Amino acid sequence: MYRMTNQKMFLYKLIKTFSSFFDTYQIYENVTEKKKKIGLATIYRFLNKLEKDGEIHSFVCGNKKVYSSNKTNHVHYKCERCGKVKHITIKNLDFLSESMDDVCHFQIELAGICLECKNIAKANNY
């Protein structure tokens, strides 16, 4: 266990206010809005410690590391034509249950052509 300073307590409480994914800069913006003197390096170290201890999970979203304090999943569908990214929710991993042990959280990135781009291509006879 590590020493829980006032800064760390503030960061811990702040992280618990996020109901969805967050990144380091969102934490930093909240810190500066509240006029707290906590540096970006301290925030990175604190998030790394929480991740190592299993209190938060990290995912990659748009080439950026995002975190979640919920044991959730992170699934994207990215259109290869227009580049739009859609977040998808997968409720369970029943299809993996025979080949995996206990899965805590996961990240999947799917790629293809979205319906909008398909319709444009169809209308233009591509």
C-alpha positions in Angstrom: 0.0 0.0 0.0 1.2 3.5 -0.6 0.8 6.7 1.4 -2.6 8.4 0.7 -1.7 12.1 0.6 -4.2 14.9 0.2 -3.4 15.1 -3.5 -3.9 11.4 -4.0 -7.2 11.4 -2.1 -8.4 14.3 -4.2 -7.4 12.4 -7.4 -9.1 9.2 -6.2 -12.3 11.0 -5.4 -12.2 12.8 -8.8 -11.7 9.5 -10.7 -14.8 8.1 -8.9 -16.9 10.9 -10.4 -16.4 9.7 -13.9 -19.2 7.4 -15.1 -17.5 6.5 -18.3 -14.1 6.6 -19.9 -11.6 9.4 -19.0 -8.1 10.3 -20.0 -5.2 11.9 -18.2 -5.9 15.4 -19.6 -9.6 15.3 -18.4 -8.2 14.6 -14.9 -5.7 17.5 -15.3 -8.4 19.9 -16.5 -10.5 19.1 -13.4 -7.5 19.6 -11.2 -6.7 23.0 -12.7 -10.4 24.1 -12.6 -10.4 23.4 -8.9 -7.1 25.3 -8.5 -5.3 22.3 -7.1 -1.5 22.2 -7.5 -1.1 18.7 -8.9 1.2 18.2 -11.8 0.6 16.1 -14.8 3.5 13.7 -13.9 1.8 13.1 -10.5 -1.5 12.2 -12.3 0.3 9.8 -14.6 2.0 8.1 -11.7 -1.2 7.8 -9.8 -3.2 6.4 -12.7 -0.4 3.9 -13.4 -0.5 2.8 -9.7 -4.3 2.4 -9.8 -4.0 0.4 -13.0 -1.3 -1.8 -11.6 -3.4 -2.4 -8.5 -6.5 -3.3 -10.7 -8.6 -0.4 -9.5 -8.9 1.1 -12.9 -8.5 -0.4 -16.4 -7.0 1.2 -19.5 -7.9 1.0 -23.2 -6.7 2.6 -26.4 -9.2 4.9 -28.1 -8.2 7.0 -31.0 -4.4 6.4 -30.3 -4.9 7.7 -26.8 -5.0 5.8 -23.5 -8.3 6.1 -21.7 -9.2 4.7 -18.3 -12.3 3.3 -16.7 -13.0 2.6 -13.0 -15.7 0.1 -14.1 -15.0 -3.4 -15.2 -16.4 -2.8 -18.6 -15.4 -3.4 -22.2 -14.4 -1.1 -25.0 -15.4 -2.0 -28.5 -15.1 0.2 -31.6 -16.4 -0.2 -35.1 -14.4 2.0 -37.5 -15.4 2.7 -41.1 -12.5 2.2 -43.4 -13.9 4.6 -45.9 -15.0 7.7 -43.9 -13.1 7.0 -40.7 -16.1 7.4 -38.3 -15.8 5.4 -35.1 -18.8 4.0 -33.3 -18.7 2.6 -29.8 -20.4 -0.7 -29.4 -21.5 -2.5 -26.2 -21.0 -6.3 -25.9 -22.7 -7.6 -22.8 -20.9 -10.9 -22.5 -18.2 -13.2 -23.8 -20.1 -16.4 -23.9 -18.5 -17.2 -27.3 -15.1 -17.2 -25.5 -16.1 -19.1 -22.3 -14.7 -22.5 -23.4 -11.3 -21.2 -24.4 -10.6 -18.5 -21.7 -10.5 -18.4 -18.0 -12.1 -15.4 -16.1 -12.1 -12.3 -18.3 -12.3 -9.0 -16.4 -12.5 -6.5 -19.3 -11.6 -6.4 -23.0 -11.0 -4.2 -26.0 -12.0 -5.1 -29.5 -11.7 -3.0 -32.7 -13.8 -3.9 -35.6 -13.3 -2.5 -39.1 -15.5 -2.4 -42.2 -17.6 -0.1 -44.3 -20.5 1.7 -42.5 -24.0 1.6 -43.8 -23.9 5.3 -44.8 -20.8 4.8 -47.0 -22.3 1.6 -48.5 -25.4 3.6 -49.4 -23.3 6.4 -51.0 -21.3 3.9 -53.0 -24.5 2.1 -54.1 -26.1 5.4 -55.2 -22.9 6.3 -57.2 -22.6 2.8 -58.7 -19.1 2.1 -57.1 
